[in-house]
């Protein structure tokens, strides 16, 4: 079963970025994310949609 909610570490591995970069992007609202307590969480569907938009050039 595929997980729908990802951690910072999951997204970092998925996007091949450092976890600090993922957290920075989340804080700057450059990547779709939400806070759960002190931790960032990410919807896999929203990350995939974000990637698609980036590839089309819809967002910078």
C-alpha distance matrix in Angstrom:
0.0 3.8 6.4 9.2 12.0 13.2 16.2 19.3 18.5 15.2 17.1 20.0 18.2 16.6 20.1 22.0 24.1 25.4 23.9 27.4 27.4 24.1 25.7 28.9 27.4 25.7 29.1 30.9 28.5 28.0 24.2 22.3 21.5 22.3 23.6 22.2 25.2 26.3 23.0 21.6 18.2 16.9 14.9 13.0 14.4 17.8 17.8 17.1 19.8 22.0 21.7 22.7 25.6 26.7 26.8 28.9 31.2 30.6 30.3 32.0
3.8 0.0 3.8 6.4 9.2 10.1 13.4 16.2 15.7 12.1 13.7 16.7 15.2 13.2 16.6 18.8 20.7 22.3 20.8 24.2 24.0 20.6 22.4 25.5 23.8 22.2 25.7 27.3 25.0 24.3 20.5 18.8 18.2 19.3 20.9 20.0 23.2 24.0 20.5 18.8 15.3 13.6 11.6 9.3 11.0 14.3 14.0 13.4 16.3 18.4 18.1 19.2 22.1 23.1 23.3 25.5 27.6 27.1 26.6 28.2
6.4 3.8 0.0 3.8 5.7 6.9 10.2 13.4 13.4 10.1 11.7 15.0 14.2 12.6 15.8 18.0 19.4 20.5 18.5 21.7 21.7 18.3 19.5 22.8 21.3 19.4 22.7 24.6 22.3 22.1 18.3 16.4 15.2 16.0 17.3 16.2 19.4 20.3 16.9 15.3 11.8 10.5 9.0 7.7 10.1 12.8 12.6 13.1 15.8 17.3 17.6 19.3 21.6 22.5 23.3 25.5 27.2 26.5 25.5 27.0
9.2 6.4 3.8 0.0 3.8 6.5 10.2 13.2 14.2 11.1 11.6 15.3 15.2 13.2 15.7 18.5 19.4 20.8 18.6 21.4 21.1 17.4 18.5 21.5 19.7 17.4 20.7 22.4 19.8 19.8 16.0 13.5 12.6 13.4 15.3 14.7 18.2 19.3 16.1 13.9 10.2 8.3 5.9 5.4 7.2 9.6 10.3 11.1 13.2 14.8 15.8 17.2 19.2 20.5 21.6 23.5 25.0 23.8 23.0 24.7
12.0 9.2 5.7 3.8 0.0 3.8 6.9 10.1 11.7 9.3 9.8 13.4 14.0 12.7 14.9 17.5 17.7 18.5 15.9 18.4 18.5 14.8 15.3 18.5 17.1 14.6 17.6 19.7 17.4 17.8 14.2 11.8 10.0 10.3 11.8 11.1 14.6 15.6 12.3 10.2 6.5 5.5 4.8 6.0 8.8 9.8 10.1 12.0 14.1 14.8 16.0 18.2 19.7 20.4 22.1 24.2 25.1 23.9 22.5 23.8
13.2 10.1 6.9 6.5 3.8 0.0 3.8 6.7 7.9 5.6 6.4 9.7 10.5 9.7 11.9 14.1 14.3 14.8 12.3 15.1 15.3 11.7 12.6 16.0 14.9 12.8 16.0 18.2 16.4 16.4 12.8 11.4 9.6 10.6 11.7 11.5 14.6 14.6 10.9 8.8 5.7 5.0 6.2 6.4 10.0 10.6 9.5 11.8 14.4 14.3 15.0 17.7 19.3 19.3 21.0 23.5 24.3 23.5 21.7 22.5
16.2 13.4 10.2 10.2 6.9 3.8 0.0 3.8 5.3 5.0 6.3 8.5 10.0 10.5 12.2 13.7 13.1 12.7 9.6 12.3 13.2 10.0 10.2 13.9 13.6 11.6 14.3 17.0 15.9 16.2 13.1 12.3 9.8 10.4 10.4 10.2 12.6 11.9 8.1 6.6 5.1 6.4 9.1 9.8 13.4 13.3 11.7 14.5 17.0 16.2 16.8 20.0 21.2 20.8 22.7 25.4 25.7 25.1 22.8 23.0
19.3 16.2 13.4 13.2 10.1 6.7 3.8 0.0 3.8 5.4 5.2 6.0 8.6 9.8 10.5 11.5 10.1 9.3 6.0 8.6 9.5 6.5 6.9 10.5 10.7 9.3 11.9 14.4 14.0 14.0 11.4 11.7 9.4 10.7 10.7 11.5 13.4 11.7 8.1 6.2 6.5 7.5 10.9 11.4 14.9 14.0 11.8 14.8 17.2 15.6 16.0 19.5 20.4 19.3 21.4 24.3 24.2 23.9 21.2 20.9
18.5 15.7 13.4 14.2 11.7 7.9 5.3 3.8 0.0 3.8 5.5 5.0 6.2 8.6 10.0 10.0 9.3 8.3 5.8 9.3 10.6 8.5 9.6 13.0 13.4 12.7 15.3 17.6 17.4 16.9 14.3 14.9 13.0 14.4 14.3 14.6 16.2 14.4 10.9 9.8 9.8 10.4 13.2 12.8 16.5 16.3 13.6 16.0 19.0 17.6 17.2 20.8 22.2 20.8 22.4 25.6 25.7 25.9 23.5 22.9
15.2 12.1 10.1 11.1 9.3 5.6 5.0 5.4 3.8 0.0 3.8 5.5 5.3 6.1 8.7 9.7 10.1 10.6 8.7 12.3 12.7 10.0 11.8 15.0 14.5 13.7 16.8 18.8 17.9 17.0 13.9 14.0 12.6 14.4 15.0 15.2 17.5 16.4 12.6 10.9 9.5 9.0 10.8 9.7 13.4 13.9 11.3 13.1 16.4 15.7 15.1 18.3 20.2 19.3 20.6 23.7 24.3 24.4 22.4 22.4
17.1 13.7 11.7 11.6 9.8 6.4 6.3 5.2 5.5 3.8 0.0 3.8 5.4 4.9 5.9 8.0 8.0 9.3 7.8 11.0 10.3 7.2 9.8 12.5 11.3 10.9 14.3 15.8 14.7 13.5 10.4 11.0 10.4 12.9 14.2 15.3 17.9 16.6 12.9 10.3 9.0 7.5 9.6 8.4 11.8 11.5 8.4 10.6 13.6 12.3 11.8 15.3 16.8 15.7 17.2 20.3 20.7 20.8 18.7 18.6
20.0 16.7 15.0 15.3 13.4 9.7 8.5 6.0 5.0 5.5 3.8 0.0 3.8 5.5 5.3 5.5 4.7 5.6 5.1 8.6 8.0 6.2 9.1 11.5 11.0 11.6 14.6 15.9 15.7 14.1 11.7 13.3 12.8 15.3 16.2 17.4 19.4 17.4 14.0 11.8 11.6 10.8 13.2 12.1 15.3 14.8 11.4 13.4 16.3 14.4 13.4 17.1 18.4 16.6 18.0 21.4 21.4 22.0 19.6 18.8
18.2 15.2 14.2 15.2 14.0 10.5 10.0 8.6 6.2 5.3 5.4 3.8 0.0 3.8 5.6 4.9 6.5 7.9 8.2 11.8 11.5 10.0 12.9 15.2 14.6 15.2 18.3 19.6 19.1 17.3 14.8 16.1 15.7 18.1 19.0 19.8 21.9 20.2 16.6 14.7 13.9 12.8 14.5 12.6 15.8 16.1 12.7 13.8 17.2 16.0 14.3 17.6 19.7 18.0 18.7 22.2 22.8 23.7 21.8 21.2
16.6 13.2 12.6 13.2 12.7 9.7 10.5 9.8 8.6 6.1 4.9 5.5 3.8 0.0 3.8 5.6 7.9 10.4 10.6 14.0 12.8 10.6 13.9 16.0 14.5 15.0 18.5 19.3 18.2 16.2 13.3 14.2 14.5 17.4 19.0 20.0 22.6 21.4 17.6 15.1 13.6 11.5 12.4 9.8 12.6 13.2 9.7 10.2 13.7 13.0 11.1 14.1 16.5 15.2 15.7 19.1 20.0 20.9 19.3 19.3
20.1 16.6 15.8 15.7 14.9 11.9 12.2 10.5 10.0 8.7 5.9 5.3 5.6 3.8 0.0 3.8 5.5 8.8 9.9 12.5 10.4 8.9 12.6 13.9 12.1 13.4 16.8 17.0 16.2 13.6 11.3 13.2 14.1 17.4 19.2 20.8 23.3 21.7 18.3 15.4 14.5 12.3 13.5 11.4 13.7 13.3 9.5 10.2 13.2 11.5 9.3 12.7 14.6 12.6 13.2 16.8 17.2 18.4 16.6 16.0
22.0 18.8 18.0 18.5 17.5 14.1 13.7 11.5 10.0 9.7 8.0 5.5 4.9 5.6 3.8 0.0 3.8 6.9 9.1 11.8 10.2 9.8 13.4 14.6 13.7 15.4 18.3 18.7 18.6 16.0 14.2 16.5 16.9 20.0 21.3 22.8 24.8 22.8 19.5 17.1 16.7 15.2 16.8 14.8 17.3 17.0 13.2 13.9 16.9 15.1 12.8 16.1 17.9 15.5 15.8 19.6 19.8 21.3 19.4 18.3
24.1 20.7 19.4 19.4 17.7 14.3 13.1 10.1 9.3 10.1 8.0 4.7 6.5 7.9 5.5 3.8 0.0 3.8 6.3 8.3 6.5 6.8 10.3 11.1 10.7 12.8 15.3 15.7 16.1 13.8 12.5 15.2 15.4 18.3 19.3 21.1 22.8 20.4 17.4 15.2 15.6 14.5 16.8 15.6 18.2 17.2 13.5 15.1 17.7 15.2 13.6 17.2 18.2 15.6 16.8 20.3 19.8 21.1 18.6 17.1
25.4 22.3 20.5 20.8 18.5 14.8 12.7 9.3 8.3 10.6 9.3 5.6 7.9 10.4 8.8 6.9 3.8 0.0 3.8 5.4 5.3 6.6 8.9 10.0 10.9 12.7 14.6 15.6 16.7 15.0 14.0 16.5 16.0 18.3 18.5 20.1 21.3 18.5 15.8 14.3 15.4 15.3 18.2 17.5 20.5 19.3 15.9 18.0 20.5 18.0 16.8 20.6 21.4 18.8 20.3 23.7 23.0 24.0 21.2 19.4
23.9 20.8 18.5 18.6 15.9 12.3 9.6 6.0 5.8 8.7 7.8 5.1 8.2 10.6 9.9 9.1 6.3 3.8 0.0 3.8 5.4 5.0 6.3 8.6 9.9 10.5 12.4 14.2 15.1 14.2 12.8 14.7 13.4 15.2 15.0 16.5 17.5 14.8 12.0 10.7 12.1 12.7 16.0 15.9 19.1 17.9 14.9 17.6 20.0 17.6 17.2 21.0 21.7 19.5 21.5 24.7 24.0 24.5 21.6 20.2
27.4 24.2 21.7 21.4 18.4 15.1 12.3 8.6 9.3 12.3 11.0 8.6 11.8 14.0 12.5 11.8 8.3 5.4 3.8 0.0 3.8 5.4 5.1 6.1 8.6 9.8 10.5 12.2 14.0 13.4 13.0 15.3 14.0 15.6 15.1 17.0 17.6 14.4 12.4 11.3 13.7 14.6 18.1 18.5 21.4 19.7 16.8 19.8 21.7 18.8 18.7 22.6 22.6 20.3 22.6 25.7 24.4 24.8 21.5 19.6
27.4 24.0 21.7 21.1 18.5 15.3 13.2 9.5 10.6 12.7 10.3 8.0 11.5 12.8 10.4 10.2 6.5 5.3 5.4 3.8 0.0 3.8 5.4 5.0 6.1 8.5 9.8 10.4 12.0 10.6 10.5 13.5 13.1 15.4 15.9 18.3 19.4 16.5 14.3 12.3 14.1 14.1 17.2 17.4 19.8 17.8 14.8 17.6 19.1 16.0 15.8 19.5 19.4 16.8 19.1 22.1 20.7 21.3 18.0 16.0
24.1 20.6 18.3 17.4 14.8 11.7 10.0 6.5 8.5 10.0 7.2 6.2 10.0 10.6 8.9 9.8 6.8 6.6 5.0 5.4 3.8 0.0 3.8 5.4 5.1 6.2 8.7 9.9 10.3 9.2 7.9 10.3 9.7 12.2 13.0 15.3 16.9 14.6 11.9 9.3 10.5 10.3 13.4 13.8 16.3 14.4 11.5 14.6 16.2 13.4 13.6 17.4 17.5 15.5 18.0 20.8 19.9 20.0 16.8 15.6
25.7 22.4 19.5 18.5 15.3 12.6 10.2 6.9 9.6 11.8 9.8 9.1 12.9 13.9 12.6 13.4 10.3 8.9 6.3 5.1 5.4 3.8 0.0 3.8 5.5 5.0 6.2 8.6 9.7 9.9 9.2 10.9 9.2 10.7 10.6 13.0 14.1 11.4 9.2 7.3 9.8 10.7 14.3 15.6 18.1 15.9 13.7 17.2 18.5 15.7 16.6 20.3 20.0 18.3 21.1 23.7 22.5 22.1 18.8 17.6
28.9 25.5 22.8 21.5 18.5 16.0 13.9 10.5 13.0 15.0 12.5 11.5 15.2 16.0 13.9 14.6 11.1 10.0 8.6 6.1 5.0 5.4 3.8 0.0 3.8 5.4 5.1 6.1 8.5 8.5 9.2 11.8 11.0 12.7 12.9 15.9 16.7 13.9 12.5 10.5 13.0 13.5 16.8 18.0 20.1 17.4 15.3 18.6 19.4 16.1 17.0 20.5 19.7 17.6 20.6 23.0 21.2 21.0 17.3 15.6
27.4 23.8 21.3 19.7 17.1 14.9 13.6 10.7 13.4 14.5 11.3 11.0 14.6 14.5 12.1 13.7 10.7 10.9 9.9 8.6 6.1 5.1 5.5 3.8 0.0 3.8 5.5 5.1 6.0 4.9 5.6 8.7 9.0 11.6 12.9 16.2 17.7 15.6 13.6 10.8 12.3 11.8 14.6 15.6 17.2 14.3 12.2 15.4 15.9 12.5 13.5 16.9 15.9 14.0 17.1 19.4 17.6 17.3 13.7 12.3
25.7 22.2 19.4 17.4 14.6 12.8 11.6 9.3 12.7 13.7 10.9 11.6 15.2 15.0 13.4 15.4 12.8 12.7 10.5 9.8 8.5 6.2 5.0 5.4 3.8 0.0 3.8 5.4 4.9 6.0 5.3 6.7 5.8 7.9 9.2 12.5 14.3 12.6 10.7 7.6 9.2 9.1 12.2 14.0 15.7 12.8 11.4 15.0 15.4 12.5 14.3 17.6 16.7 15.5 18.8 20.8 19.4 18.4 15.1 14.5
29.1 25.7 22.7 20.7 17.6 16.0 14.3 11.9 15.3 16.8 14.3 14.6 18.3 18.5 16.8 18.3 15.3 14.6 12.4 10.5 9.8 8.7 6.2 5.1 5.5 3.8 0.0 3.8 5.4 7.7 8.6 9.8 8.6 9.4 9.6 13.2 14.0 11.9 11.2 9.1 11.7 12.4 15.5 17.7 19.2 16.2 15.1 18.7 18.8 15.8 17.8 20.9 19.6 18.3 21.8 23.6 21.7 20.6 17.0 16.0
30.9 27.3 24.6 22.4 19.7 18.2 17.0 14.4 17.6 18.8 15.8 15.9 19.6 19.3 17.0 18.7 15.7 15.6 14.2 12.2 10.4 9.9 8.6 6.1 5.1 5.4 3.8 0.0 3.8 5.4 7.9 9.9 10.1 11.7 12.8 16.5 17.6 15.7 14.9 12.4 14.4 14.2 16.9 18.7 19.7 16.3 15.2 18.6 18.1 14.7 16.7 19.6 17.7 16.2 19.8 21.3 19.0 17.9 14.2 12.9
28.5 25.0 22.3 19.8 17.4 16.4 15.9 14.0 17.4 17.9 14.7 15.7 19.1 18.2 16.2 18.6 16.1 16.7 15.1 14.0 12.0 10.3 9.7 8.5 6.0 4.9 5.4 3.8 0.0 3.8 5.4 6.6 7.6 9.5 11.6 15.3 17.2 16.0 14.7 11.6 12.7 11.9 14.0 16.0 16.6 13.0 12.5 15.7 14.9 11.8 14.3 16.9 15.0 14.2 17.9 19.1 17.2 15.6 12.1 11.8
28.0 24.3 22.1 19.8 17.8 16.4 16.2 14.0 16.9 17.0 13.5 14.1 17.3 16.2 13.6 16.0 13.8 15.0 14.2 13.4 10.6 9.2 9.9 8.5 4.9 6.0 7.7 5.4 3.8 0.0 3.8 6.9 8.9 11.9 14.3 17.8 19.9 18.4 16.6 13.3 13.9 12.4 14.2 15.3 15.8 12.3 11.0 13.8 13.2 9.6 11.5 14.2 12.3 10.9 14.5 16.0 14.0 13.0 9.4 8.6
24.2 20.5 18.3 16.0 14.2 12.8 13.1 11.4 14.3 13.9 10.4 11.7 14.8 13.3 11.3 14.2 12.5 14.0 12.8 13.0 10.5 7.9 9.2 9.2 5.6 5.3 8.6 7.9 5.4 3.8 0.0 3.8 6.2 9.8 12.5 15.7 18.2 17.1 14.7 11.1 10.9 8.8 10.5 11.5 12.3 9.0 7.5 10.7 10.5 7.3 9.4 12.4 11.3 10.5 13.8 15.6 14.5 13.5 10.4 10.6
22.3 18.8 16.4 13.5 11.8 11.4 12.3 11.7 14.9 14.0 11.0 13.3 16.1 14.2 13.2 16.5 15.2 16.5 14.7 15.3 13.5 10.3 10.9 11.8 8.7 6.7 9.8 9.9 6.6 6.9 3.8 0.0 3.8 7.2 10.6 13.5 16.5 16.2 13.8 10.1 9.1 6.7 7.7 9.6 10.0 6.5 6.5 10.0 9.5 7.4 10.4 12.8 12.0 12.3 15.5 16.9 16.3 14.6 12.1 13.2
21.5 18.2 15.2 12.6 10.0 9.6 9.8 9.4 13.0 12.6 10.4 12.8 15.7 14.5 14.1 16.9 15.4 16.0 13.4 14.0 13.1 9.7 9.2 11.0 9.0 5.8 8.6 10.1 7.6 8.9 6.2 3.8 0.0 3.8 7.0 9.8 12.7 12.6 10.2 6.5 5.8 4.8 7.1 9.9 11.3 8.5 8.5 12.3 12.5 10.8 13.4 16.1 15.7 15.8 18.9 20.5 20.0 18.3 15.8 16.5
22.3 19.3 16.0 13.4 10.3 10.6 10.4 10.7 14.4 14.4 12.9 15.3 18.1 17.4 17.4 20.0 18.3 18.3 15.2 15.6 15.4 12.2 10.7 12.7 11.6 7.9 9.4 11.7 9.5 11.9 9.8 7.2 3.8 0.0 3.8 6.6 9.6 10.1 8.4 5.7 5.4 6.5 8.7 12.1 13.5 11.2 11.8 15.5 15.6 14.4 17.1 19.6 19.1 19.5 22.6 24.0 23.5 21.6 19.0 19.8
23.6 20.9 17.3 15.3 11.8 11.7 10.4 10.7 14.3 15.0 14.2 16.2 19.0 19.0 19.2 21.3 19.3 18.5 15.0 15.1 15.9 13.0 10.6 12.9 12.9 9.2 9.6 12.8 11.6 14.3 12.5 10.6 7.0 3.8 0.0 3.8 5.9 6.5 5.6 4.6 6.0 8.8 11.5 14.8 16.7 14.7 15.0 18.7 19.2 17.8 20.3 23.0 22.6 22.7 25.8 27.5 26.8 25.0 22.2 22.7
22.2 20.0 16.2 14.7 11.1 11.5 10.2 11.5 14.6 15.2 15.3 17.4 19.8 20.0 20.8 22.8 21.1 20.1 16.5 17.0 18.3 15.3 13.0 15.9 16.2 12.5 13.2 16.5 15.3 17.8 15.7 13.5 9.8 6.6 3.8 0.0 3.8 6.0 5.3 6.0 6.6 9.9 12.3 15.5 17.6 16.4 16.8 20.3 21.1 20.3 22.5 25.2 25.2 25.5 28.3 30.1 29.8 28.0 25.5 26.0
25.2 23.2 19.4 18.2 14.6 14.6 12.6 13.4 16.2 17.5 17.9 19.4 21.9 22.6 23.3 24.8 22.8 21.3 17.5 17.6 19.4 16.9 14.1 16.7 17.7 14.3 14.0 17.6 17.2 19.9 18.2 16.5 12.7 9.6 5.9 3.8 0.0 3.8 5.6 8.0 9.8 13.3 15.9 19.1 21.3 20.0 20.2 23.7 24.6 23.5 25.7 28.6 28.4 28.4 31.4 33.2 32.6 30.9 28.1 28.4
26.3 24.0 20.3 19.3 15.6 14.6 11.9 11.7 14.4 16.4 16.6 17.4 20.2 21.4 21.7 22.8 20.4 18.5 14.8 14.4 16.5 14.6 11.4 13.9 15.6 12.6 11.9 15.7 16.0 18.4 17.1 16.2 12.6 10.1 6.5 6.0 3.8 0.0 3.8 6.9 9.9 13.5 16.7 19.4 22.0 20.4 20.0 23.6 24.7 23.1 25.0 28.2 28.0 27.4 30.4 32.5 31.7 30.3 27.3 27.0
23.0 20.5 16.9 16.1 12.3 10.9 8.1 8.1 10.9 12.6 12.9 14.0 16.6 17.6 18.3 19.5 17.4 15.8 12.0 12.4 14.3 11.9 9.2 12.5 13.6 10.7 11.2 14.9 14.7 16.6 14.7 13.8 10.2 8.4 5.6 5.3 5.6 3.8 0.0 3.8 6.6 10.2 13.5 16.0 18.8 17.5 16.7 20.3 21.7 20.2 21.8 25.1 25.2 24.7 27.5 29.7 29.2 28.0 25.1 25.0
21.6 18.8 15.3 13.9 10.2 8.8 6.6 6.2 9.8 10.9 10.3 11.8 14.7 15.1 15.4 17.1 15.2 14.3 10.7 11.3 12.3 9.3 7.3 10.5 10.8 7.6 9.1 12.4 11.6 13.3 11.1 10.1 6.5 5.7 4.6 6.0 8.0 6.9 3.8 0.0 3.8 6.9 10.4 12.9 15.6 13.9 13.1 16.8 18.1 16.5 18.2 21.4 21.4 21.0 23.8 26.0 25.5 24.3 21.5 21.5
18.2 15.3 11.8 10.2 6.5 5.7 5.1 6.5 9.8 9.5 9.0 11.6 13.9 13.6 14.5 16.7 15.6 15.4 12.1 13.7 14.1 10.5 9.8 13.0 12.3 9.2 11.7 14.4 12.7 13.9 10.9 9.1 5.8 5.4 6.0 6.6 9.8 9.9 6.6 3.8 0.0 3.8 7.0 9.6 12.3 11.2 10.8 14.2 15.6 14.7 16.5 19.4 19.9 19.9 22.4 24.5 24.5 23.3 20.9 21.5
16.9 13.6 10.5 8.3 5.5 5.0 6.4 7.5 10.4 9.0 7.5 10.8 12.8 11.5 12.3 15.2 14.5 15.3 12.7 14.6 14.1 10.3 10.7 13.5 11.8 9.1 12.4 14.2 11.9 12.4 8.8 6.7 4.8 6.5 8.8 9.9 13.3 13.5 10.2 6.9 3.8 0.0 3.8 6.2 8.7 7.5 7.1 10.4 11.9 11.2 13.0 15.7 16.4 16.7 19.0 21.1 21.3 20.1 18.0 19.0
14.9 11.6 9.0 5.9 4.8 6.2 9.1 10.9 13.2 10.8 9.6 13.2 14.5 12.4 13.5 16.8 16.8 18.2 16.0 18.1 17.2 13.4 14.3 16.8 14.6 12.2 15.5 16.9 14.0 14.2 10.5 7.7 7.1 8.7 11.5 12.3 15.9 16.7 13.5 10.4 7.0 3.8 0.0 3.8 5.4 5.2 6.2 8.6 9.8 10.4 12.3 14.3 15.3 16.3 18.4 20.0 20.9 19.4 18.0 19.6
13.0 9.3 7.7 5.4 6.0 6.4 9.8 11.4 12.8 9.7 8.4 12.1 12.6 9.8 11.4 14.8 15.6 17.5 15.9 18.5 17.4 13.8 15.6 18.0 15.6 14.0 17.7 18.7 16.0 15.3 11.5 9.6 9.9 12.1 14.8 15.5 19.1 19.4 16.0 12.9 9.6 6.2 3.8 0.0 3.8 5.5 5.0 6.1 8.5 9.7 10.5 12.3 14.2 15.1 16.5 18.5 19.8 18.9 17.9 19.5
14.4 11.0 10.1 7.2 8.8 10.0 13.4 14.9 16.5 13.4 11.8 15.3 15.8 12.6 13.7 17.3 18.2 20.5 19.1 21.4 19.8 16.3 18.1 20.1 17.2 15.7 19.2 19.7 16.6 15.8 12.3 10.0 11.3 13.5 16.7 17.6 21.3 22.0 18.8 15.6 12.3 8.7 5.4 3.8 0.0 3.8 5.4 5.1 6.1 8.5 9.8 10.6 12.3 14.2 15.3 16.6 18.3 17.0 16.6 18.9
17.8 14.3 12.8 9.6 9.8 10.6 13.3 14.0 16.3 13.9 11.5 14.8 16.1 13.2 13.3 17.0 17.2 19.3 17.9 19.7 17.8 14.4 15.9 17.4 14.3 12.8 16.2 16.3 13.0 12.3 9.0 6.5 8.5 11.2 14.7 16.4 20.0 20.4 17.5 13.9 11.2 7.5 5.2 5.5 3.8 0.0 3.8 5.4 4.9 6.0 8.5 9.7 10.4 12.1 14.1 15.2 16.2 14.5 13.6 15.8
17.8 14.0 12.6 10.3 10.1 9.5 11.7 11.8 13.6 11.3 8.4 11.4 12.7 9.7 9.5 13.2 13.5 15.9 14.9 16.8 14.8 11.5 13.7 15.3 12.2 11.4 15.1 15.2 12.5 11.0 7.5 6.5 8.5 11.8 15.0 16.8 20.2 20.0 16.7 13.1 10.8 7.1 6.2 5.0 5.4 3.8 0.0 3.8 5.4 4.9 6.2 8.7 9.8 10.4 12.3 14.3 15.1 14.2 13.0 14.4
17.1 13.4 13.1 11.1 12.0 11.8 14.5 14.8 16.0 13.1 10.6 13.4 13.8 10.2 10.2 13.9 15.1 18.0 17.6 19.8 17.6 14.6 17.2 18.6 15.4 15.0 18.7 18.6 15.7 13.8 10.7 10.0 12.3 15.5 18.7 20.3 23.7 23.6 20.3 16.8 14.2 10.4 8.6 6.1 5.1 5.4 3.8 0.0 3.8 5.4 5.1 6.3 8.7 9.8 10.6 12.5 14.2 13.7 13.4 15.3
19.8 16.3 15.8 13.2 14.1 14.4 17.0 17.2 19.0 16.4 13.6 16.3 17.2 13.7 13.2 16.9 17.7 20.5 20.0 21.7 19.1 16.2 18.5 19.4 15.9 15.4 18.8 18.1 14.9 13.2 10.5 9.5 12.5 15.6 19.2 21.1 24.6 24.7 21.7 18.1 15.6 11.9 9.8 8.5 6.1 4.9 5.4 3.8 0.0 3.8 5.4 5.1 6.2 8.6 9.9 10.7 12.3 11.0 11.1 13.7
22.0 18.4 17.3 14.8 14.8 14.3 16.2 15.6 17.6 15.7 12.3 14.4 16.0 13.0 11.5 15.1 15.2 18.0 17.6 18.8 16.0 13.4 15.7 16.1 12.5 12.5 15.8 14.7 11.8 9.6 7.3 7.4 10.8 14.4 17.8 20.3 23.5 23.1 20.2 16.5 14.7 11.2 10.4 9.7 8.5 6.0 4.9 5.4 3.8 0.0 3.8 5.4 5.1 6.1 8.6 9.9 10.4 9.3 8.3 10.4
21.7 18.1 17.6 15.8 16.0 15.0 16.8 16.0 17.2 15.1 11.8 13.4 14.3 11.1 9.3 12.8 13.6 16.8 17.2 18.7 15.8 13.6 16.6 17.0 13.5 14.3 17.8 16.7 14.3 11.5 9.4 10.4 13.4 17.1 20.3 22.5 25.7 25.0 21.8 18.2 16.5 13.0 12.3 10.5 9.8 8.5 6.2 5.1 5.4 3.8 0.0 3.8 5.5 5.0 6.1 8.7 9.8 10.0 9.5 10.8
22.7 19.2 19.3 17.2 18.2 17.7 20.0 19.5 20.8 18.3 15.3 17.1 17.6 14.1 12.7 16.1 17.2 20.6 21.0 22.6 19.5 17.4 20.3 20.5 16.9 17.6 20.9 19.6 16.9 14.2 12.4 12.8 16.1 19.6 23.0 25.2 28.6 28.2 25.1 21.4 19.4 15.7 14.3 12.3 10.6 9.7 8.7 6.3 5.1 5.4 3.8 0.0 3.8 5.5 5.1 6.3 8.6 8.7 9.6 11.9
25.6 22.1 21.6 19.2 19.7 19.3 21.2 20.4 22.2 20.2 16.8 18.4 19.7 16.5 14.6 17.9 18.2 21.4 21.7 22.6 19.4 17.5 20.0 19.7 15.9 16.7 19.6 17.7 15.0 12.3 11.3 12.0 15.7 19.1 22.6 25.2 28.4 28.0 25.2 21.4 19.9 16.4 15.3 14.2 12.3 10.4 9.8 8.7 6.2 5.1 5.5 3.8 0.0 3.8 5.4 5.1 6.1 5.1 6.1 9.0
26.7 23.1 22.5 20.5 20.4 19.3 20.8 19.3 20.8 19.3 15.7 16.6 18.0 15.2 12.6 15.5 15.6 18.8 19.5 20.3 16.8 15.5 18.3 17.6 14.0 15.5 18.3 16.2 14.2 10.9 10.5 12.3 15.8 19.5 22.7 25.5 28.4 27.4 24.7 21.0 19.9 16.7 16.3 15.1 14.2 12.1 10.4 9.8 8.6 6.1 5.0 5.5 3.8 0.0 3.8 5.4 5.0 5.9 5.4 6.6
26.8 23.3 23.3 21.6 22.1 21.0 22.7 21.4 22.4 20.6 17.2 18.0 18.7 15.7 13.2 15.8 16.8 20.3 21.5 22.6 19.1 18.0 21.1 20.6 17.1 18.8 21.8 19.8 17.9 14.5 13.8 15.5 18.9 22.6 25.8 28.3 31.4 30.4 27.5 23.8 22.4 19.0 18.4 16.5 15.3 14.1 12.3 10.6 9.9 8.6 6.1 5.1 5.4 3.8 0.0 3.8 5.4 7.7 8.6 9.6
28.9 25.5 25.5 23.5 24.2 23.5 25.4 24.3 25.6 23.7 20.3 21.4 22.2 19.1 16.8 19.6 20.3 23.7 24.7 25.7 22.1 20.8 23.7 23.0 19.4 20.8 23.6 21.3 19.1 16.0 15.6 16.9 20.5 24.0 27.5 30.1 33.2 32.5 29.7 26.0 24.5 21.1 20.0 18.5 16.6 15.2 14.3 12.5 10.7 9.9 8.7 6.3 5.1 5.4 3.8 0.0 3.8 5.5 8.1 10.0
31.2 27.6 27.2 25.0 25.1 24.3 25.7 24.2 25.7 24.3 20.7 21.4 22.8 20.0 17.2 19.8 19.8 23.0 24.0 24.4 20.7 19.9 22.5 21.2 17.6 19.4 21.7 19.0 17.2 14.0 14.5 16.3 20.0 23.5 26.8 29.8 32.6 31.7 29.2 25.5 24.5 21.3 20.9 19.8 18.3 16.2 15.1 14.2 12.3 10.4 9.8 8.6 6.1 5.0 5.4 3.8 0.0 3.8 5.5 6.8
30.6 27.1 26.5 23.8 23.9 23.5 25.1 23.9 25.9 24.4 20.8 22.0 23.7 20.9 18.4 21.3 21.1 24.0 24.5 24.8 21.3 20.0 22.1 21.0 17.3 18.4 20.6 17.9 15.6 13.0 13.5 14.6 18.3 21.6 25.0 28.0 30.9 30.3 28.0 24.3 23.3 20.1 19.4 18.9 17.0 14.5 14.2 13.7 11.0 9.3 10.0 8.7 5.1 5.9 7.7 5.5 3.8 0.0 3.8 7.0
30.3 26.6 25.5 23.0 22.5 21.7 22.8 21.2 23.5 22.4 18.7 19.6 21.8 19.3 16.6 19.4 18.6 21.2 21.6 21.5 18.0 16.8 18.8 17.3 13.7 15.1 17.0 14.2 12.1 9.4 10.4 12.1 15.8 19.0 22.2 25.5 28.1 27.3 25.1 21.5 20.9 18.0 18.0 17.9 16.6 13.6 13.0 13.4 11.1 8.3 9.5 9.6 6.1 5.4 8.6 8.1 5.5 3.8 0.0 3.8
32.0 28.2 27.0 24.7 23.8 22.5 23.0 20.9 22.9 22.4 18.6 18.8 21.2 19.3 16.0 18.3 17.1 19.4 20.2 19.6 16.0 15.6 17.6 15.6 12.3 14.5 16.0 12.9 11.8 8.6 10.6 13.2 16.5 19.8 22.7 26.0 28.4 27.0 25.0 21.5 21.5 19.0 19.6 19.5 18.9 15.8 14.4 15.3 13.7 10.4 10.8 11.9 9.0 6.6 9.6 10.0 6.8 7.0 3.8 0.0
